[in-house]
Amino acid sequence: MGPFLGLGCGQMVSTNSDLNRFFTALLAGRLLPKAQLDQMRTTVPASYPFPSGARYGLGLVSTPLSCGGVHWGHGGSMTGYETRGGATENGRAANVAVTMQLSQATKKRMDGVVDTALCR
């Protein structure tokens, strides 16, 4: 069995540093025209598996930060893998990747690690 069974899940190979650069450049308007980025950032409320208060747009998730504001990004999961993270409006970025089968408590902890990294 390979990642192809999850359709798009597991099809992108990257590093946390690459994701930080990508989300920072995207939010700074260096990758898309403003009108397209504005469309991506038009959101609706999101529920499980997203954190509480998260909103989903066209490929972007806004997640509230404990220190105020939001971070924009898009995590993902596949059997044995989990990623979380994104960037803030002021250019701070953090991504976390874990390679193990995760419980809901561990996924929530990953959200807390990203929040801590972006708020301090």
Legacy VTK file of the C-alpha trace (Angstrom):
# vtk DataFile Version 3.0
C-alpha trace
ASCII
DATASET POLYDATA
POINTS 120 float
0.000 0.000 0.000
1.323 3.432 -0.887
0.226 6.992 -0.235
-1.575 6.983 -3.599
-4.493 5.216 -1.892
-5.246 8.447 -0.025
-5.688 10.307 -3.332
-3.906 13.637 -2.794
-2.829 12.758 0.761
0.872 12.077 0.993
1.599 13.282 -2.531
3.663 16.339 -1.582
7.153 15.885 -0.195
8.613 18.893 1.553
10.413 20.081 4.659
9.201 22.295 7.470
11.579 25.014 6.250
10.115 24.799 2.727
6.583 25.070 4.113
7.575 28.093 6.212
8.990 29.812 3.115
5.945 28.887 1.041
3.319 30.170 3.503
5.328 33.330 4.242
5.685 34.107 0.519
2.025 33.294 -0.160
0.732 35.617 2.574
3.158 38.371 1.558
1.600 38.378 -1.918
4.709 37.128 -3.696
3.059 34.046 -5.261
-0.412 35.114 -6.395
-2.183 38.290 -7.469
-4.022 39.996 -4.593
-7.467 39.062 -5.944
-6.611 35.341 -5.940
-5.108 35.466 -2.452
-8.208 37.308 -1.238
-10.343 34.479 -2.635
-8.227 31.896 -0.811
-8.684 33.850 2.416
-12.477 34.004 2.113
-13.418 31.369 4.679
-16.251 29.410 6.240
-16.307 27.804 9.703
-14.413 24.506 9.821
-14.984 21.594 12.168
-13.134 18.349 12.915
-10.292 17.655 12.195
-9.462 21.357 12.411
-8.749 23.111 15.728
-11.527 24.987 17.501
-12.317 28.301 15.824
-10.601 27.378 12.558
-12.005 28.595 9.249
-11.424 27.045 5.824
-10.943 28.842 2.499
-9.660 27.731 -0.882
-6.772 25.581 0.319
-6.016 27.764 3.347
-7.044 27.367 6.962
-7.088 30.280 9.392
-6.517 29.170 12.977
-6.917 31.521 15.951
-3.816 32.169 18.059
-3.943 32.413 21.846
-2.064 35.738 21.622
-4.586 37.223 19.181
-4.912 37.124 15.439
-4.652 33.986 13.329
-2.154 31.945 11.429
-2.803 30.780 7.887
-1.711 27.399 6.622
-2.831 23.892 5.855
-1.767 20.783 7.735
-2.465 17.240 6.763
-2.437 13.651 7.816
-1.912 10.228 6.380
-1.589 6.972 8.269
1.483 7.430 10.446
2.109 11.090 9.530
0.749 14.418 10.712
1.657 18.016 9.891
0.501 21.321 11.386
1.525 24.914 10.886
1.425 28.047 8.833
2.373 31.721 8.950
1.072 34.937 10.446
0.405 38.270 8.764
3.664 39.655 10.179
5.793 36.885 8.642
6.257 34.506 11.566
6.046 30.881 10.453
6.114 27.496 12.168
5.451 23.962 10.962
5.566 20.669 12.843
5.747 17.187 11.328
5.372 13.969 13.308
5.840 10.460 11.964
3.778 8.095 14.098
0.173 7.098 14.507
-1.316 9.911 16.574
-4.098 10.118 19.087
-6.469 13.085 19.167
-4.644 14.314 22.278
-1.319 14.318 20.428
-2.838 16.192 17.472
-4.158 18.812 19.901
-0.682 19.066 21.441
0.787 19.701 17.965
-1.654 22.601 17.551
-0.395 23.948 20.890
3.244 23.692 19.788
2.485 25.751 16.652
0.559 28.315 18.735
3.466 28.645 21.188
5.995 29.060 18.373
3.950 31.788 16.691
2.960 33.650 19.855
6.352 33.918 21.573
LINES 1 121
120 0 1 2 3 4 5 6 7 8 9 10 11 12 13 14 15 16 17 18 19 20 21 22 23 24 25 26 27 28 29 30 31 32 33 34 35 36 37 38 39 40 41 42 43 44 45 46 47 48 49 50 51 52 53 54 55 56 57 58 59 60 61 62 63 64 65 66 67 68 69 70 71 72 73 74 75 76 77 78 79 80 81 82 83 84 85 86 87 88 89 90 91 92 93 94 95 96 97 98 99 100 101 102 103 104 105 106 107 108 109 110 111 112 113 114 115 116 117 118 119
